[in-house]
Amino acid sequence: QVQLVESGGGLVQAGGSLRLSCAASGRTFSTYNIGWFRQAPGKEREGVSCMGNSGGSTTYADSVKGRFTISRDDAKNTVYLQMNSLKPEDTAVYYCAADLNEFRLCELSSYNYDYWGQGTQVTVSS
């Protein structure tokens, strides 16, 4: 089993920045694909970004491309999501998730991810 804990959410004004962290357990963390997803009340869960094991692949949703950056520090078992130029429509609970299949590229389908964190709230005010 894998445990994931998100942190770094909060309240910011439009145009501001936040850096989310996802701390993971697991001896083989470097082999995991890690995804960031978000869900606003009444909305479907949306894939935001993912990074393959050892940074082998990176994917961003069109809605965040150019504003968000995913990175990972395998030595710290942590994945980050740097969010810049935040917009009110970015408001959501953000989740990180782990896909243990090291032989596929990361993708933004939630069905590929079996392990999820508890989420961290991001609120962007206008």
Steps between C-alpha positions, in 0.01 A plus 500: 500500500594862440408798714487852360460827688439832326582837649547859394147602416349823617327821405663730247394786280475463126841527344671356803695180542493188711727199520337170584693207637419132496698290744490130432596181671656213312847365451461512123362852474730585213317245283153646559305713259355786704195698395334815625123523474247752617131507569276797561160465669247365255766444235663189364851413603753647261851388429743788542849366450705187532859395492638160418756312699832679519345782300473284191183670380298807586145593415291810569136575452437772246337710768822528701772466239745784522395589853560182701820299528535152641826376645620219721776439746538126530755534779227664708213284376322818404326641194426869462255704303602861455193703411548850364261757361216341688146565388172468690415202281798319651311481828461135595620226726827373359599137531815314421489139393745222429509254213738216576527377142851609412471373144248754372514870447309717740159617390216700645247220522406448862438131431874439480551609860431270791637709785373844592572764757239674709509822301591859572272796440604775262284809490569788264311820559428759234 
